[in-house]
Each structure stands twice: as structure tokens, then as C-alpha cells.
Amino acid sequence: MIPYGRQLIDEEDIRSVIEVLRSDFITQGPKVREFEEKLARYCGAKYCVVFNSGTSALLGAYYACGISQGDEVITSPITFAATANMLFVLGARAVFVDVEPDTGNINAEMIKEAITERTKAIVPVHYAGHPAALEKVKRIADEYGLKVIEDACHALGAKYKNSKIGSCRYSDATVFSFHPVKHITTGEGGAVLTNSEEVYERLNLIRNHGINKGSFLYEPDGDWYYEVQSLGFNFRLTDIQASLGISQLRKLSHFVEERRQVASYYGERLKNNPLFELPVEKLYAFHSYHLYPVRLKNPFVEKKREIIRTFREMGIGVQVHYIPVYRHPLYRKHGYANVHLPNAEDFYRRVFTLPIFPSIREKELEFVVRVVNEQVERLAKSGGGKCGT
Ligand SMILES: Cc1ncc(COP(=O)(O)O)c(C=O)c1O
């Protein structure tokens, strides 16, 4: 099966992990610090705190930006559920705003309508690696005194205009994931970038049990003294993972370039196909193609199940990203049963993602294109719709 995404680990990565295994630090130590410094430098942000997943990094970012009980946070339903789930954990609620039909990103023009007295923040998700309309989001956030937290789990290596995602030029914090299908991996892992010292300090607290070893509220009992000053967790990344992250980060630009080459390969060969529309790259965007989402055209959309089943039977692991979050039972049970956002629904009806990852071979890409063309022929023959509509 050709998966929709996978990691690329080389001998240099393996050597760097082995080196840490032979050292004194295997949990959080100097490699974590080095990874944070290098990520911050790469993105052009002041601070970086790494976490043991993108999910814990999201929770950390929400907490550090002051989201709490009763708050409402505006976000997109076309995302992985963790974006909204971590709001639930803090007693806050996601308010879903509809998406742009082409990018699947939050429609910034519709954000204002969703703002209430309880709104605390906006969380744009850079779906598939295409940046959301950050300038518009930031303008609205400034007008209403809201925080902006970017869910950039898909978008390491992407740029909005000339700013790297992660520079936090338009936000209070930006969250990344290092799950194996992402641009770089640490096995599991995540990070929050920020330019705010206060957010940075709160991120450090929530990552490590709320423990502050530096500035105390009470008189220290002795050299061993530390204080638990707020609620926290063990969200630490290990040095083993961080050293893999450092090694992967060296190759990030190359990984992004390879992904963009796969996208142009599909773009050239599939641009006139009657089955689906290809992803777009808006003028302001530098897409880092975590995913390659295509959208079925009419009338093939009615055959989505069959089309996906055929791809999978042929050994191509296409996937659907995403079921709109409000459709999940957890959300239906908690007051979202009547939420129905037309563009998100339509996007979900049409979308599936073709394989894209740096180590994909030309033969595999040729095979994907061939299977697309075969599906077009098969559907035309079976009367699945007139080609070209
Ligand atoms: C948009 C988005 N946000 C958050 C996450 C959570 O990241 P992780 O799997 O590293 O916990 C993911 C993971 O796929 C994601 O796609």
C-alpha cells in the first residue's frame, strides 16, 4: 500500500538518536534546549517550547494564552479533532466558522458574525499546509481584543506572504506537530512558538507539572526547593526525540521542496482530469503540502465511496481529511447537533487526499496517475457521469 504520508529517516537520524542513548540525558536535557533554539531560529520567533505531541502543544498554547472555563474560541471544522478537543479540556468551547471552498481554511470574512462577549481567541488551522488568511484574522483579532493561536500542525515550512509560519508575526502562538506523517518527525512530538515572554513562561509551567525552579512565591527551604505554582502535566519531549528532531530539521527545506515537486508532478499530469479539482495555492501563500487534498467534481461526488474503495484496492492509501469536527458524537452530545456549515459539508463530501511524502518514488507517482485515469475511464463506461462535467 502506498500510504498518504510517511516519514523519511536516514542514517544520520539513526546515528544522532544512538548518540543520545549513550549519553547521560535521555529525557528532557540539552538536546531539547538545542532543538528549541534551532526551531525558533528557523521560524524567526523569539521562543520555542517543545511538547510530547501536537495535541499537548495545543493544550499548552491555549492555556498559556489564557483560555479558560466558559470562553469561546473561533476555529475551523475542517481539522483534526484535537484542535477543538483541547478547548473542551479547559472548559472552553469551539465555535466553528465555515471554510473557503477551495483551501478548506477558515473563511475570514465570516469570523465577525461568530464573535460574542465570550469570544477569547481565533484559531486558524493551516489546512494541508496552505496558510489561512492571517492578515485578515489578525485585523479582526486586534479590533475585538482577541488572541490568535495558529494550529500549524500541517504547515511547518509554509509561508504567509514572506513570513514563515511559526514566526508569530500575526499571532500570539503557533503550534506544530512532529507526528511521522508531518514535515519532520520526532516519533510523537509538538512545539509552540511565541514572541511573548509571558506565554513562554506559562508554556514551561504547564509542560512540567506547574513547577517553577526559578522565581519563588515563598522563602526557599534550601537548595532542593521548588514550587508547584500552577496546574501542569508531564508533557515533556525526550532528548532521544529532540535529537531526531534536530537531525530532521536540517533536512526540512529539502523535505518541503520534495513535497512541492510531488505537488507539481500531480499538477502537471492531473490538471485536466475530469474527476477532481486540485489544491490551490493563493497568491499570498507558500504551500508546504503536508497533504494533497483533491475535491471530486460533479457528478463523481456521488461515487466517492466507490472511488476511494477502488484506490485502496489498487494499493493507494487515499484518506479523507476531515470529517467536520462538529459531526463527531462527542460534539453532537455537547450541543453541536444542529451545526451545519454548508461549505464544510460540501468540502467533506468531495475531498480525499492523494499520497504525498518526500520518499515517494517516481514509479509510485506514475501508478497513482495511472489509477486516476483508469478510474475516469471506468466511471465513464459505467455511466457514473459524463466526463468533462
Ligand atoms: C490540524 C491538527 N492539529 C493537531 C494535531 C495533533 O497533533 P498530534 O498528532 O501530534 O498530537 C493534528 C495531528 O494530526 C492535526 O492534524
The ligand as an SDF file (V2000), in Angstrom:
LIG
                    3D

 16 16  0  0  0  0  0  0  0  0999 V2000
   -4.5540   20.1170   12.4470 C   0  0  0  0  0  0  0  0  0  0  0  0
   -4.0150   19.2400   13.5390 C   0  0  0  0  0  0  0  0  0  0  0  0
   -3.9850   19.7160   14.7960 N   0  0  0  0  0  0  0  0  0  0  0  0
   -3.4920   18.9730   15.8080 C   0  0  0  0  0  0  0  0  0  0  0  0
   -2.9920   17.6980   15.6120 C   0  0  0  0  0  0  0  0  0  0  0  0
   -2.4760   16.9080   16.7590 C   0  0  0  0  0  0  0  0  0  0  0  0
   -1.1070   16.5940   16.6190 O   0  0  0  0  0  0  0  0  0  0  0  0
   -0.5010   15.2660   17.2510 P   0  0  0  0  0  0  0  0  0  0  0  0
   -0.9600   14.0990   16.4370 O   0  0  0  0  0  0  0  0  0  0  0  0
    0.9820   15.4840   17.1440 O   0  0  0  0  0  0  0  0  0  0  0  0
   -0.9550   15.1930   18.6620 O   0  0  0  0  0  0  0  0  0  0  0  0
   -3.0070   17.1740   14.3200 C   0  0  0  0  0  0  0  0  0  0  0  0
   -2.4770   15.8280   14.0710 C   0  0  0  0  0  0  0  0  0  0  0  0
   -2.6180   15.2270   13.0530 O   0  0  0  0  0  0  0  0  0  0  0  0
   -3.5380   17.9520   13.2620 C   0  0  0  0  0  0  0  0  0  0  0  0
   -3.5740   17.4650   12.0060 O   0  0  0  0  0  0  0  0  0  0  0  0
  1  2  1  0
  2  3  1  0
  2 15  2  0
  3  4  2  0
  4  5  1  0
  5  6  1  0
  5 12  2  0
  6  7  1  0
  7  8  1  0
  8  9  2  0
  8 10  1  0
  8 11  1  0
 12 13  1  0
 12 15  1  0
 13 14  2  0
 15 16  1  0
M  END
$$$$
